[in-house]
Amino acid sequence: MLLHFTDYFFLRESKEDTAVLSFGRMNPPTIGHQKLMKKIVEVAQKENASPMLFLSHSQDKKKNPLSYQEKLKFVRSNAPKGLRVMDSPARTIYEVIDTLVAQGFVNIVVVCGSDRVAEFSRIENYREKMGFSSFKIVSSGERDSDSDNLENSISASKMREYVKDEDYDSFSKGAGCSKSLIKDMYDSVRKGMGL
């Protein structure tokens, strides 16, 4: 069981027993991920809960060009007010939930894109074993690759394609970081992809 977060004191001092969270690669973060983060905060307000985002540690040239620390920097630069982007050693959502339960969170709400609902729904099967009382999944919405709305059609895969194609303009329109860091993120993705 993992009991270390850089944000440990936030968790320890929290009086809530409900955690609203998401876990993902976000490699690189997009404006679609911005929509997900806003949904985490919105659901947490309704649940009177702590809104948290956890990032994976995956890194490779093909699908995960940004390092964990780079992702933290870019995501935190444009995270909605109130969202805690956690610095955690957890490598899976199960490790995240284990740590949260150890900190006293007994109600778990996972916010994810519609394409991840089935995958994360399996967590319910481990509720008793992991020691939490209730579990819910909330979809942040549908992704439609044919949509004219960039927020609904963008993906990290598309963003990596823009980098391969040296299409900075399209990349910058879909980037989910502060405007001042878009070029830095573009360059970091290029470097991570070995381009």
C-alpha positions, 0 to 999 in steps of 0.5 A: 500500500502506498502512503506517500503523496507530496500532497500528503498533508492535504489528505491528512487534514481533509475532513471529507470522506469522499474523493472525486478523482480521475486518473490518466496519461494526459500525454500531452494534456489537451483542451479535452482534458480541461473539460475532464478537469472542470467536470471533476471540480463540478462533481466534487462540489455536488458531492461536498468532496475533495477534487483530485487528479492523478497522472500516470507515470507511463513514458515511452517515445510512441504514446507517452513522450512527456515525463511525469514531472513535465506532465505535472507542470503542464497540467498544473499550469492550467488546472481549474481552481480547486482541483488538486493535481496530486504528485503521487508515486501511485502507478495505477488507479488501484494504488491511488484508491488504496492510498486514499482509503488509508487516508480515510476516504471511504466514498470514491467517485471516478470521473472519466471520459466515456471511453474509459467508463467500462474499464473503471467500472471494474473497480466496483468488484474490489470495493470490499477487498479495498475497504471503501464503502461506495463507488460511482463512475461519472462520465465527463462526456463523449469524444467525437473525432468527427465533431467540429468542436475541438474540445470534443474531438481532440485527443493526445494521439492527435496532438502527437500527430501534430508534432510529427507533422510539425503542425505547431498551429494545430497543436497550440489550438488543442494544448491543455496548458497555460498559453505561456507554456505551449511552445515548451510543451510542444518542444518537450513532446518532440524531444520525448518522441525523439524527433 
